[in-house]
Amino acid sequence: MNLGLSDSVAFVAGASSGLGRAVAKELLREGARVAICSRNSERIEDAAAHLREFAKEPSHVLPIACDVTDEAQIEAALDKTIAAFGHLNLLLTNSGGPATGMIDDFAASDWRNAIELNLMSTINLTRYALPWLRQAAGNTRHASILMVSSLSAKQPVPGLYLSNVSRAGVQGFAKSLSEEVGQEGITVNTILPGYTKTNRLSHLSESLHAQTGESIESIEAGWSANSALKRIGTEDEFAAAAVFLLSSRATFITGVALTVDGGAVKSIL
Ligand SMILES: NC(=O)c1ccc[n+]([C@@H]2O[C@H](COP(=O)([O-])OP(=O)(O)OC[C@H]3O[C@@H](n4cnc5c(N)ncnc54)[C@H](OP(=O)(O)O)[C@@H]3O)[C@@H](O)[C@H]2O)c1
């Protein structure tokens, strides 16, 4: 299937490792030009060096140091993207995951920080990208927003209060926006990873091990056992689904929340 991405420009947030970097890799393989961001300039430059191996041209990868909890940095990063590539028609909102813990473990500031990291970053990336996406849609380029959320939005995960709460906000934001901008030719979807092998998952198992004493092997075996496919997913499996949803082969799909979780969520819909 030709995904029709060769004339596309994407902004991929949280892309120095893990799911964001994997999505950037697939977009580059499909011929898109891709701006990637993360907080740490050394890490994002390293990611760019790795990703250039998959790009049609080295200049198709633009690394930008940007903390997505900072509105001014988001605005500057999008301006750099337009200056380098001339337009923007695809946005992947993404960042790191919040800490684990139970209700008594968190102060109000922890809740606020998690909302900044996972919800406000999604809203602000979208707000600043929207004028460019509208321009692209008006010029008959397909325009699409995909928001990385979590399976915790459909099925809250014990000990992941901060994620459970902030992802619910992302789902409400995405569905509202899809209704508003659909008539302008912009699609808005969310993608909900289940347990997928990345740095985040390693930190999660280490943190649960520290809290409960359960071995990391047993924690990971439990995650696998709870899924229909009885295993943890890979970044590439996640990226394949994400890139399809961003692509011009998915132009009649909007307002959906796609779980990519090997069957870990147990609800029918
Ligand atoms: N992997 C899973 O199993 C899983 C499951 C459900 C949900 N998720 C969610 O999916 C998202 C991505 O997870 P992942 O597994 O890919 O994690 P990861 O491997 O830790 O990658 C997170 C990426 O986000 C960047 N980042 C973190 N904070 C940022 C900020 N404030 N501004 C800009 N970039 C930032 C990190 O780079 P720097 O450190 O350089 O900034 C890194 O590139 C997270 O929200 C996670 O909670 C993951």
The ligand as an ORCA input file, in Angstrom:
! r2SCAN-3c Opt
* xyz 0 1
  N       5.825      2.151     26.236
  C       4.674      1.799     26.763
  O       4.456      0.627     27.115
  C       3.576      2.815     26.931
  C       2.295      2.363     27.292
  C       1.290      3.297     27.461
  C       1.549      4.642     27.289
  N       2.804      5.045     26.946
  C       3.029      6.484     26.802
  O       3.525      6.789     25.526
  C       4.381      7.953     25.615
  C       5.747      7.637     24.981
  O       6.282      6.558     25.707
  P       7.648      5.818     25.344
  O       7.460      4.424     25.815
  O       8.061      6.081     23.975
  O       8.631      6.561     26.371
  P      10.202      6.907     26.260
  O      10.937      5.837     25.559
  O      10.577      7.277     27.653
  O      10.231      8.212     25.333
  C       9.692      9.409     25.754
  C      10.209     10.483     24.827
  O       9.616     11.736     25.207
  C      10.662     12.708     25.391
  N      10.157     13.637     26.394
  C       9.894     13.409     27.692
  N       9.447     14.520     28.280
  C       9.423     15.485     27.321
  C       9.075     16.859     27.304
  N       8.630     17.482     28.416
  N       9.198     17.540     26.151
  C       9.650     16.946     25.024
  N       9.988     15.650     24.981
  C       9.881     14.931     26.118
  C      11.885     11.910     25.778
  O      13.095     12.554     25.407
  P      13.978     13.548     26.340
  O      14.192     12.830     27.612
  O      15.188     13.792     25.517
  O      13.128     14.778     26.517
  C      11.707     10.697     24.882
  O      12.155     10.985     23.577
  C       4.478      8.293     27.106
  O       3.544      9.284     27.448
  C       4.093      6.980     27.771
  O       3.602      7.137     29.088
  C       3.823      4.178     26.756
*
